[in-house]
Amino acid sequence: MDTTTLLPAIDGEGYLIDPQDWSKEIAEEFARRENIRLTEDHWDVLTFMRAFYEEHQIAPDARYVIKHLTERLGKQARNRLFELFPYGYVQQTCKIAGMKRPRGWSTG
């Protein structure tokens, strides 16, 4: 079965129009399109982002994700975030987590 037919509405840049449409299957498909194989560390980031979104109704800034990772990884947290999502926080992390593209942020 073609998984792309299962995707809900996305905008012209490939971000979900409604973050409530997100699921783990959608995350897997977005990750596949970004050539990322999701690991436990990826899921840790994505789960944190989804919980933050549920509480605040906005995608967390990268600094919040780095702070979250620092609790587990220490000083290497910032570098680890960008190892996990090498093409940028907005372009990959927000997209795979099902966030709308944050309009005030660059795609880097």
C-alpha positions in Angstrom: 0.0 0.0 0.0 1.3 3.5 -0.8 1.7 5.3 2.5 1.6 8.7 0.9 -2.2 8.2 0.3 -2.6 8.0 4.1 -1.2 11.5 4.7 -3.6 14.2 5.9 -3.5 17.7 4.3 -0.1 19.2 4.1 1.0 22.7 3.0 3.2 23.5 0.0 6.3 22.9 2.0 5.2 19.5 3.3 4.1 20.5 6.8 0.9 19.3 8.3 -1.8 21.9 8.1 -3.4 20.6 11.3 -1.0 19.3 13.9 -3.8 17.3 15.5 -3.7 15.0 12.4 -0.2 13.7 13.4 0.4 10.1 14.3 3.5 7.9 14.7 2.8 6.5 11.2 2.8 10.0 9.7 6.1 10.7 11.6 7.6 7.6 10.0 6.5 8.7 6.5 7.9 12.2 7.0 11.1 10.8 8.3 11.4 8.4 5.4 11.0 11.4 3.0 13.9 13.1 4.9 16.0 9.9 4.7 15.9 9.5 8.5 15.5 6.2 10.3 13.8 7.1 13.6 15.6 5.8 16.7 14.9 6.0 20.4 16.6 9.4 20.5 14.5 10.7 17.6 11.3 9.5 19.4 12.4 11.2 22.6 12.6 14.5 20.8 9.3 14.0 18.9 7.5 12.9 22.1 8.7 16.0 24.0 7.7 18.3 21.1 4.2 16.8 20.9 3.7 17.1 24.7 4.9 20.7 24.6 2.5 21.4 21.7 -0.4 19.9 23.6 0.3 22.1 26.6 1.1 25.4 24.8 -0.5 25.0 21.3 2.8 26.1 19.7 5.9 24.3 18.5 8.7 24.5 21.0 11.7 26.6 20.2 14.9 24.5 19.7 16.3 25.8 23.0 13.4 24.0 24.9 14.2 20.7 23.1 17.9 21.1 23.8 17.1 21.8 27.5 15.0 18.6 27.5 17.9 16.6 25.9 20.4 18.1 28.3 18.7 16.4 31.2 19.6 13.0 29.7 22.7 13.8 27.5 24.4 16.7 29.3 26.5 19.1 27.3 26.3 17.2 24.1 22.6 17.8 23.8 22.8 20.6 21.2 25.1 18.7 18.9 23.0 15.6 19.3 19.8 17.4 18.2 21.5 18.5 15.0 23.0 15.0 14.5 19.5 13.5 14.7 18.0 16.1 12.3 21.0 17.3 10.2 19.0 19.5 7.9 17.7 21.8 10.6 15.3 22.0 13.5 12.5 23.6 11.5 12.9 21.7 8.2 13.1 18.3 9.7 12.3 18.2 13.4 9.2 20.3 13.3 8.0 18.6 10.1 8.4 15.1 11.4 6.8 16.1 14.8 3.8 17.3 12.8 4.1 21.0 13.7 3.0 23.7 11.3 6.1 25.5 9.9 7.0 28.2 12.4 6.7 31.3 10.3 9.1 33.5 12.3 11.9 30.9 12.1 14.4 30.2 9.3 14.5 26.8 7.8 18.1 26.2 9.1 
